[in-house]
Structures are given as C-alpha cells and as structure tokens.
C-alpha cells in the first residue's frame, strides 16, 4: 500500500509549482483531483510543445490525476466546491493572496466546513508584505533572491538558469509542509494552513552561502558572482571548455582529488594551487584551461573514465537520457486510451518502493466531473442542472 493511500487532494493550482507538488503527492499514493475552470482549464494544457492537441508539458505534470471542470466564480460552483472540501484531506492553491476569500472560499470558511483540512497556499511573494500581490514568475523570484546574481563569471552577466528553480523548490517545500501538517493532524485531529512563498523558497538554494554570510556579519564580505569557492572562483571547482566547444566540469574540492587531477594532467606542480583566489587563482585556472582545450569532450571522457576524479562531462540535449549513469527506472510508459498512444513519462525522484508512480494518463478537461460529483453525494439531476447552467463541464 502506498504511503498516502486514502488521502484526498483537491488541486486548484496551475502551471508548474502546485501541479508538481501534487504530482509528488500522487506518486506517494494520494488521490489528486484537478479543479479547473470549464473554459480552457489549466493554461498549461495549451502550451507547446504539443502531443496531438495536448501539451506535452501538461502530460508531464498531471499523470495520475482526475479533472473536475467547475466554475468557482458562480455561487453554485462555490457551493459544490465546499461540499468537495468537506470530504478532502488537502487543498492546494496557487492564487494571489486574497483570491480564495473573494470567492467565499477563504481559510476561515473552509476550516468551518472541514476542521481536518490542510490548506496549502503557494504564492509568489507570500501572503503578507510589500510585494504580496505583485505578479511574478520563476525568473523574478530567483533574481530578487540573489540566486541568479550569484552564478556566472566574475564581471560577466548572470546566467539564465534553464530550469525553474523557485517553482520546483517551492513545490518541494509545499509537499514537505503538507506532509508535516498531515502528521500533526494525526496527533491533534486538526488541520492547518501551510503558506509557501516561491520567492522565500529561492533562498534555500543559497542557504549555505547566505547563512555563512549572516554568521560572519562584519567579519565577512557580500556574496560575489564567480569569485567564491562554489561558483567558479577556484581553479579546482569550475567549468572548462574543450577543443570541440563543449564543457567539462571539474569539482575536485578535496586536496586528494585535485592532486590526482593535476597528476593525471601531468601538472603535479599545480597540486597545491587549486584553492588560490584572485589573480593567482585565475593564473592557475588559465593553465588548466589551456590543457583542457587540447582535447575534445569525448577524448576527456575516455581519458578520465578509469580515474577516481570528480570530473564529469556537461551533457546536453538528449545525452542525459542516453548516458550510462541514467537511472532507467525513472522512465516508464502509460497507455492513453483516449488517443491510443503509448506515452513515456518521467517519475519523480522518490524511492519507487515508497512512491510507485501514478500510472494513469493525464485527464482531459472535466473528464471526471460527473464521477467526482457523484462521489461527493450529488444526485444525477443536480449534476445535469449544473452542466446545463455551465457550472461544470
């Protein structure tokens, strides 16, 4: 039996952070219901790249879930939702602060409907504060939190992350908060509200560095791009370009690994210089750069394969999926009865013994509306009236 078997989750969130959080919960065995607007549903459904008429991005985040298309802005829709909440364990939402309350579905209302409910609210900048209602996306949060400004070469531009750092970090914080609240509820019998800020979650990625900065206070220095131990400031821990324009990562922080690396390159004289900073450090890095530029990436991969060194190729495109280290159990296939396709999916990186993947194709918009409302106790006549009124799809 899966860890969260029997836990019912209502998911009002859209795009990435909330849906990834509920995907984690689904893989842990929870029953997840996406509650979407009847017109269009989750905007992610329509974003390219497409698999037929469906977004591949939506496929990736919403397998194993059911869909209820419900108009929460109508009084009937809000009433139906409260009935669903009465039998739910968790509600995840990603609206701007205050939106649920304006719909008549605020925390004080919902906790009266179901005192055992765990409500997880994911917002950009938190429920309070000067930026609480400010619009934002992942790039905004990591920019403002200093995460973006800490990467890249000294004196150069900060890099585009390439992935949604705050969104995934926030989703994981949300899942952790939900699980903690469920454990607390098992002791007390009462639910609680969990608040997650994507902006605040971004600081987790700087926890060690920014935490040390706070510890040192006046004895330390502000964080600096490309000038510190773990962001490219040392010759022993940085990226080096190869002859064919590819990149090799060298992460030989410990003296034994740096010495072995220098010996392998025929430059044992540099074995004591990997931790120099400033001009001296840049001079050492330049020596290594010249050596790495002499071979292609694959030549370096073959050369380093049998050596116990902290060096790896920077893989691109489909290369990670084809790499010998890629965990094959992370990919599995789901047959989609609606389309007749066999679609490959990526598991969440949870221990599969604890969290077997939710192996059901992502739902069509409103695919389970009638089914879910019957389970909530609505009669067939009520469901038909709601559909005729456009409250459900």
C-alpha positions in Angstrom: 0.0 0.0 0.0 1.3 3.4 -0.9 2.3 5.9 1.8 -0.6 8.3 1.1 -3.2 5.8 0.1 -6.6 7.2 1.2 -5.5 10.8 1.2 -7.7 13.1 -1.0 -6.2 16.2 -2.5 -8.0 19.0 -4.3 -5.7 20.9 -6.6 -6.7 24.4 -7.6 -3.2 25.3 -8.8 -2.0 25.8 -12.4 1.2 25.7 -14.5 4.2 24.3 -12.6 4.7 24.8 -8.8 1.4 23.4 -7.5 1.0 20.7 -10.1 4.5 19.4 -9.4 3.7 19.4 -5.7 0.5 17.4 -6.3 2.4 15.1 -8.7 4.7 14.2 -5.8 1.7 13.5 -3.6 0.1 11.4 -6.4 3.3 9.3 -6.7 3.1 8.8 -2.9 -0.4 7.3 -3.4 -2.7 10.3 -2.8 -5.9 10.7 -4.9 -5.5 14.1 -6.7 -8.3 16.0 -8.2 -7.5 18.9 -10.5 -10.3 21.5 -10.2 -10.1 23.6 -13.4 -12.1 26.4 -15.0 -14.6 25.0 -17.5 -13.3 27.4 -20.2 -9.8 26.4 -21.1 -8.8 24.7 -17.8 -5.1 24.8 -16.7 -3.3 27.2 -19.1 -0.5 24.6 -19.3 -2.9 22.4 -21.4 -2.3 24.7 -24.3 1.4 25.5 -24.2 3.7 23.9 -26.8 5.3 21.5 -27.5 2.1 19.6 -28.3 1.4 15.9 -28.5 -1.5 16.0 -30.9 -3.9 18.6 -29.4 -2.5 18.2 -25.8 0.6 19.9 -24.3 3.5 17.6 -23.5 4.2 19.8 -20.6 0.7 19.2 -19.2 1.3 15.4 -19.7 4.5 15.5 -17.7 2.9 17.2 -14.7 -0.6 15.7 -14.5 -0.5 12.0 -14.9 -2.4 10.1 -12.3 -4.9 12.9 -11.6 -8.6 13.3 -12.2 -10.1 16.5 -13.6 -13.2 18.4 -12.5 -14.2 21.4 -14.6 -16.0 23.7 -12.1 -16.8 27.4 -12.2 -15.8 28.7 -8.8 -17.0 32.2 -9.6 -20.6 31.1 -9.6 -22.5 30.7 -6.3 -23.5 27.1 -7.3 -19.8 26.3 -8.1 -18.6 27.6 -4.8 -21.2 25.6 -3.0 -20.2 22.4 -4.9 -16.6 23.1 -4.0 -17.4 23.4 -0.3 -19.1 20.0 -0.5 -15.9 18.6 -2.0 -13.8 20.2 0.7 -15.9 18.5 3.4 -14.5 15.2 2.4 -11.0 16.2 1.3 -7.8 16.0 3.3 -5.7 18.5 1.5 -6.3 21.6 -0.7 -3.5 23.1 -2.8 -4.0 26.5 -4.4 -1.7 29.0 -6.1 -3.9 32.1 -6.5 -2.7 35.6 -5.5 -3.3 36.2 -1.7 -7.0 37.1 -1.1 -8.4 35.4 -4.2 -10.0 32.4 -2.3 -11.6 34.7 0.2 -13.1 36.8 -2.5 -14.7 33.6 -3.9 -16.2 32.9 -0.5 -13.7 30.1 0.0 -11.2 31.6 2.4 -9.4 29.7 5.1 -11.9 30.7 7.9 -14.8 29.4 5.8 -13.1 26.2 4.7 -11.9 25.2 8.2 -15.6 25.5 9.4 -16.6 23.2 6.5 -13.8 20.7 7.4 -11.7 21.3 10.6 -9.3 18.5 9.5 -8.4 20.2 6.2 -4.8 21.0 5.3 -4.8 24.1 3.1 -1.5 24.7 1.2 -1.3 28.2 -0.4 1.5 28.7 -2.8 2.2 32.4 -3.7 4.9 34.4 -5.4 6.0 36.7 -2.6 4.0 35.4 0.4 0.6 36.3 2.0 1.9 39.4 3.7 4.5 42.1 2.9 5.0 44.9 0.4 5.1 42.5 -2.6 2.2 40.2 -1.6 0.0 40.9 -4.6 2.8 41.5 -7.1 2.9 39.4 -10.3 5.9 37.2 -10.9 7.4 34.1 -12.4 10.4 32.0 -11.6 13.0 34.3 -13.1 11.6 37.2 -11.0 11.9 35.2 -7.7 15.5 33.9 -8.3 16.6 37.4 -9.5 15.3 39.2 -6.4 16.6 36.5 -4.0 20.1 36.8 -5.3 20.3 33.2 -6.6 20.7 34.4 -10.2 23.2 37.1 -9.4 25.5 34.5 -7.6 26.1 32.5 -10.8 28.2 33.2 -13.9 31.7 34.5 -14.4 33.1 37.3 -12.3 32.4 40.6 -14.1 30.1 38.9 -16.6 26.4 38.6 -17.0 24.4 36.3 -14.7 23.2 33.2 -16.5 19.7 32.1 -17.4 19.1 29.1 -15.1 17.5 27.0 -17.8 15.2 25.4 -15.3 12.5 26.7 -12.9 14.5 26.9 -9.6 12.0 28.7 -7.4 9.0 26.8 -8.8 10.4 23.3 -8.1 12.0 24.4 -4.8 8.6 25.9 -3.7 6.8 22.7 -4.8 9.1 20.6 -2.7 8.7 23.0 0.3 4.9 22.8 -0.2 4.9 18.9 -0.3 7.1 18.9 2.9 4.7 21.3 4.6 1.7 19.2 3.7 3.2 16.0 4.9 4.2 17.7 8.2 0.7 19.1 8.6 -0.8 15.6 8.0 1.4 14.1 10.7 0.4 16.9 13.1 -3.3 16.2 12.2 -2.8 12.6 13.1 -1.8 13.7 16.6 -4.3 16.6 17.1 -7.2 15.8 14.8 -7.0 19.4 13.4 -5.9 20.7 10.1 -3.9 23.8 9.4 -2.9 26.3 6.7 0.5 25.9 5.1 1.9 29.0 3.4 4.7 28.8 0.8 6.4 31.7 -1.0 8.2 30.9 -4.2 10.5 33.9 -3.5 11.3 32.7 0.0 11.8 29.2 -1.3 14.5 30.5 -3.6 16.7 31.3 -0.6 17.0 27.6 0.2 19.4 27.4 -2.8 21.7 30.0 -1.1 21.2 28.6 2.4 24.8 27.6 3.0 26.4 30.7 1.4 23.9 33.3 2.7 23.8 31.6 6.0 27.5 31.8 6.4 27.4 35.5 5.4 24.9 36.2 8.2 27.1 34.2 10.7 30.2 36.2 9.8 28.5 39.6 9.8 31.0 42.4 9.8 33.8 39.9 9.5 32.6 38.7 6.1 32.1 40.1 2.7 29.0 40.2 0.4 28.5 37.3 -1.9 30.3 37.8 -5.2 29.5 36.3 -8.6 32.1 34.0 -10.0 34.6 34.7 -7.2 33.9 32.2 -4.5 34.6 28.5 -3.8 31.5 27.0 -5.3 30.6 29.5 -8.1 33.7 29.5 -10.2 36.2 31.4 -8.1 38.6 28.5 -7.7 40.6 26.5 -10.3 39.6 23.3 -8.6 35.8 23.8 -8.9 34.7 25.2 -12.2 33.8 24.6 -15.9 36.4 24.3 -18.6 35.8 24.4 -22.3 37.0 21.6 -24.5 38.5 21.6 -28.0 35.1 21.0 -29.7 33.4 23.8 -27.8 31.8 21.5 -25.2 32.4 21.8 -21.4 33.9 19.6 -18.7 33.0 20.1 -15.0 35.8 19.8 -12.5 34.7 19.6 -8.9 38.0 18.5 -7.2 37.5 20.4 -3.9 39.3 17.9 -1.7 43.1 18.0 -1.9 43.3 14.3 -2.8 41.1 14.8 -5.8 42.8 18.0 -7.0 46.2 16.4 -6.6 45.1 13.3 -8.6 43.6 15.5 -11.3 46.8 17.5 -11.6 48.9 14.3 -11.7 46.7 12.9 -14.4 47.2 16.1 -16.5 50.9 16.0 -16.0 50.9 19.1 -13.8 51.7 17.9 -10.3 53.3 21.3 -9.8 49.8 22.8 -9.6 48.6 20.4 -6.9 48.9 22.9 -4.1 47.4 25.8 -6.1 43.8 24.8 -6.6 42.4 27.0 -3.8 44.2 30.2 -4.7 41.9 33.2 -5.3 42.2 36.5 -7.1 44.9 36.9 -9.8 46.9 33.9 -8.6 43.8 31.7 -8.8 43.0 33.0 -12.3 46.5 32.2 -13.4 46.1 28.6 -12.2 42.7 28.3 -14.0 44.3 29.6 -17.2 46.9 26.9 -17.1 44.2 24.3 -16.7 42.1 25.9 -19.4 44.9 25.5 -21.9 45.2 21.8 -21.1 41.5 21.1 -21.3 41.3 22.9 -24.7 43.7 20.5 -26.2 41.2 17.6 -26.3 37.5 17.1 -27.3 34.9 16.3 -24.6 34.7 12.7 -25.6 38.5 12.4 -25.5 38.4 13.7 -21.9 35.6 11.3 -21.1 37.6 8.4 -22.3 40.8 9.6 -20.6 39.1 10.2 -17.2 36.8 7.1 -17.2 39.1 4.9 -15.1 40.3 7.6 -12.8 38.8 8.3 -9.4 38.3 12.1 -10.0 35.5 14.5 -9.6 35.1 15.4 -13.2 32.1 14.9 -15.5 31.0 16.0 -19.0 28.4 18.7 -19.2 25.7 16.8 -21.1 23.2 18.5 -23.4 20.0 17.7 -25.3 19.1 14.0 -25.2 22.5 13.0 -23.9 21.4 12.6 -20.2 18.8 10.1 -21.3 21.4 8.1 -23.2 24.1 8.3 -20.5 25.3 5.1 -18.9 24.5 6.6 -15.4 20.9 7.4 -16.3 18.6 5.6 -13.9 16.4 3.6 -16.3 13.6 3.2 -13.7 12.9 6.9 -14.0 11.2 6.4 -17.4 8.0 4.4 -17.8 5.2 4.2 -20.3 1.5 4.8 -19.9 -1.1 3.7 -22.4 -3.6 6.5 -23.2 -6.9 5.1 -24.1 -8.3 8.4 -25.4 -5.6 8.7 -28.0 -4.4 5.2 -28.4 -0.8 6.3 -27.7 1.8 4.7 -25.5 3.4 7.7 -23.9 6.7 7.7 -22.0 6.8 9.6 -18.6 9.4 10.7 -16.1 9.0 9.5 -12.5 9.5 11.9 -9.6 12.8 11.1 -7.9 11.2 9.5 -4.9 12.2 6.0 -3.8 10.0 3.8 -6.0 9.5 1.4 -3.1 7.9 4.2 -1.1 6.3 6.0 -4.1 5.3 3.9 -7.1 4.4 6.3 -9.9 0.8 7.2 -10.5 0.4 5.3 -13.8 -2.7 6.8 -15.3 -2.7 9.2 -18.2 -3.4 12.9 -17.6 -7.1 13.7 -17.7 -9.0 15.6 -20.3 -10.6 18.8 -19.1 -13.6 17.8 -17.0 -13.2 14.1 -17.8 -14.2 13.1 -14.3 -16.6 15.8 -13.4 -19.8 13.7 -13.1 -17.9 10.8 -11.5 -16.4 13.1 -8.8 -19.7 14.9 -8.1 -21.5 11.5 -7.7 -18.8 10.5 -5.2 -19.5 13.8 -3.3 -23.1 12.8 -3.0 -24.8 14.9 -5.7 -27.8 13.3 -7.5 -27.9 12.8 -11.2 -30.5 15.6 -11.5 -28.2 18.0 -9.7 -25.3 17.2 -11.9 -27.4 17.6 -15.0 -28.6 21.0 -13.8 -25.1 22.2 -13.1 -23.9 21.1 -16.5 -26.9 22.8 -18.2 -26.1 26.0 -16.3 -22.4 25.9 -17.4 -21.2 25.5 -13.8 -19.4 22.2 -14.7 -18.2 20.8 -17.9 
